[in-house]
Amino acid sequence: MNADSDASTLADDHADLIVEVFRMLADSTRVQLLWALRDAELSVNDLAERVGKPGPSVSQHLAKLRMARLVRTRREGTSVFYRLENDHVRQLVTDAVFNAEHAAGGVPAHHQDRGA
């Protein structure tokens, strides 16, 4: 499946996969998990602490994100570490956060950081 920027329509199966990605982003805990993973590989316990949710709940969300191929895992002993699947996921979550900042009104935080 290749995304052709010149194509005027998407194949139905491609559109269905895109909808699944957006479904995964339609949950605030999952968005927080992806945001926490944008620059670091973290364990379930670290992620649970960062998002303020119980470990079992975080594990369930991470399983969904993994099935959607938004995160990948690495096992080290008894610990499982998560990271974003690729740079496209990083860009997707960053763009979603930045877009939400624009929708909130005022000068978005990502513009304040640059002095814009």
C-alpha positions as a Markdown table, in Angstrom:
| # | Residue | x | y | z |
|---|---|---|---|---|
| 1 | Met | 0.0 | 0.0 | 0.0 |
| 2 | Asn | 1.5 | 3.3 | -1.1 |
| 3 | Ala | 0.1 | 6.7 | -0.4 |
| 4 | Asp | 0.1 | 8.6 | -3.6 |
| 5 | Ser | -0.2 | 12.3 | -2.9 |
| 6 | Asp | -1.5 | 12.9 | -6.5 |
| 7 | Ala | -4.3 | 10.4 | -6.1 |
| 8 | Ser | -7.7 | 12.0 | -5.8 |
| 9 | Thr | -9.2 | 9.0 | -3.9 |
| 10 | Leu | -8.0 | 6.4 | -1.5 |
| 11 | Ala | -8.7 | 2.7 | -2.0 |
| 12 | Asp | -11.4 | 1.4 | 0.5 |
| 13 | Asp | -9.0 | -0.9 | 2.3 |
| 14 | His | -6.5 | 1.9 | 2.7 |
| 15 | Ala | -9.2 | 4.2 | 4.0 |
| 16 | Asp | -10.3 | 1.5 | 6.5 |
| 17 | Leu | -6.7 | 1.2 | 7.9 |
| 18 | Ile | -6.5 | 5.0 | 8.3 |
| 19 | Val | -9.8 | 5.0 | 10.2 |
| 20 | Glu | -8.4 | 2.3 | 12.5 |
| 21 | Val | -5.4 | 4.6 | 13.2 |
| 22 | Phe | -7.7 | 7.5 | 14.1 |
| 23 | Arg | -9.7 | 5.2 | 16.3 |
| 24 | Met | -6.6 | 4.5 | 18.3 |
| 25 | Leu | -6.1 | 8.3 | 18.7 |
| 26 | Ala | -9.7 | 8.7 | 19.8 |
| 27 | Asp | -8.7 | 7.9 | 23.4 |
| 28 | Ser | -7.0 | 10.4 | 25.7 |
| 29 | Thr | -4.9 | 7.7 | 27.5 |
| 30 | Arg | -3.6 | 6.3 | 24.3 |
| 31 | Val | -2.7 | 9.8 | 23.0 |
| 32 | Gln | -0.9 | 10.5 | 26.3 |
| 33 | Leu | 1.0 | 7.2 | 25.9 |
| 34 | Leu | 2.1 | 8.0 | 22.3 |
| 35 | Trp | 3.1 | 11.5 | 23.4 |
| 36 | Ala | 5.2 | 10.0 | 26.3 |
| 37 | Leu | 6.9 | 7.7 | 23.8 |
| 38 | Arg | 7.7 | 10.4 | 21.2 |
| 39 | Asp | 11.3 | 10.7 | 22.4 |
| 40 | Ala | 12.0 | 7.7 | 24.6 |
| 41 | Glu | 11.6 | 4.0 | 25.0 |
| 42 | Leu | 9.7 | 3.3 | 28.2 |
| 43 | Ser | 8.5 | 0.4 | 30.3 |
| 44 | Val | 4.9 | -0.2 | 31.2 |
| 45 | Asn | 5.6 | 1.0 | 34.8 |
| 46 | Asp | 7.3 | 4.2 | 33.5 |
| 47 | Leu | 4.4 | 4.8 | 31.2 |
| 48 | Ala | 1.8 | 4.2 | 33.9 |
| 49 | Glu | 3.5 | 6.7 | 36.2 |
| 50 | Arg | 3.8 | 9.3 | 33.4 |
| 51 | Val | 0.1 | 9.1 | 32.5 |
| 52 | Gly | -1.2 | 8.5 | 36.0 |
| 53 | Lys | -3.1 | 5.3 | 35.2 |
| 54 | Pro | -2.8 | 1.8 | 36.7 |
| 55 | Gly | -0.4 | -0.6 | 35.0 |
| 56 | Pro | -3.0 | -3.1 | 33.9 |
| 57 | Ser | -5.0 | -0.3 | 32.2 |
| 58 | Val | -1.9 | 1.0 | 30.5 |
| 59 | Ser | -1.0 | -2.5 | 29.3 |
| 60 | Gln | -4.4 | -2.9 | 27.7 |
| 61 | His | -4.0 | 0.4 | 25.8 |
| 62 | Leu | -0.5 | -0.5 | 24.7 |
| 63 | Ala | -1.8 | -3.9 | 23.4 |
| 64 | Lys | -4.3 | -2.0 | 21.2 |
| 65 | Leu | -1.6 | 0.4 | 20.0 |
| 66 | Arg | 0.7 | -2.5 | 19.2 |
| 67 | Met | -2.0 | -4.3 | 17.3 |
| 68 | Ala | -2.6 | -1.1 | 15.3 |
| 69 | Arg | 1.2 | -1.1 | 14.6 |
| 70 | Leu | 1.6 | 2.3 | 16.3 |
| 71 | Val | 4.1 | 1.0 | 18.9 |
| 72 | Arg | 6.6 | -1.9 | 19.1 |
| 73 | Thr | 8.1 | -3.8 | 22.0 |
| 74 | Arg | 11.4 | -5.0 | 23.2 |
| 75 | Arg | 11.8 | -7.5 | 26.0 |
| 76 | Glu | 14.6 | -7.2 | 28.5 |
| 77 | Gly | 14.4 | -9.9 | 31.2 |
| 78 | Thr | 10.9 | -9.6 | 32.7 |
| 79 | Ser | 10.5 | -6.0 | 31.5 |
| 80 | Val | 8.8 | -5.0 | 28.3 |
| 81 | Phe | 9.8 | -1.7 | 26.8 |
| 82 | Tyr | 7.7 | 0.2 | 24.3 |
| 83 | Arg | 8.6 | 2.7 | 21.6 |
| 84 | Leu | 6.9 | 4.3 | 18.7 |
| 85 | Glu | 6.7 | 2.1 | 15.6 |
| 86 | Asn | 8.3 | 4.7 | 13.3 |
| 87 | Asp | 8.8 | 8.4 | 12.6 |
| 88 | His | 5.4 | 8.6 | 10.9 |
| 89 | Val | 3.7 | 7.8 | 14.2 |
| 90 | Arg | 5.9 | 10.4 | 15.9 |
| 91 | Gln | 4.9 | 13.0 | 13.3 |
| 92 | Leu | 1.2 | 12.0 | 13.4 |
| 93 | Val | 0.9 | 12.4 | 17.2 |
| 94 | Thr | 3.0 | 15.7 | 17.1 |
| 95 | Asp | 0.7 | 17.1 | 14.4 |
| 96 | Ala | -2.4 | 16.1 | 16.3 |
| 97 | Val | -1.1 | 17.8 | 19.5 |
| 98 | Phe | -0.1 | 20.9 | 17.6 |
| 99 | Asn | -3.4 | 21.1 | 15.7 |
| 100 | Ala | -5.3 | 20.8 | 19.1 |
| 101 | Glu | -3.2 | 23.7 | 20.4 |
| 102 | His | -4.3 | 25.8 | 17.4 |
| 103 | Ala | -7.9 | 24.8 | 17.9 |
| 104 | Ala | -7.7 | 25.9 | 21.6 |
| 105 | Gly | -7.1 | 29.5 | 20.5 |
| 106 | Gly | -4.4 | 32.0 | 21.5 |
| 107 | Val | -0.7 | 31.4 | 20.7 |
| 108 | Pro | 0.0 | 27.7 | 20.7 |
| 109 | Ala | 2.7 | 26.5 | 23.0 |
| 110 | His | 4.8 | 25.1 | 20.1 |
| 111 | His | 4.9 | 28.7 | 18.7 |
| 112 | Gln | 5.8 | 30.2 | 22.0 |
| 113 | Asp | 8.8 | 27.8 | 22.3 |
| 114 | Arg | 10.2 | 29.1 | 19.1 |
| 115 | Gly | 9.5 | 32.7 | 20.0 |
| 116 | Ala | 7.0 | 33.0 | 17.1 |
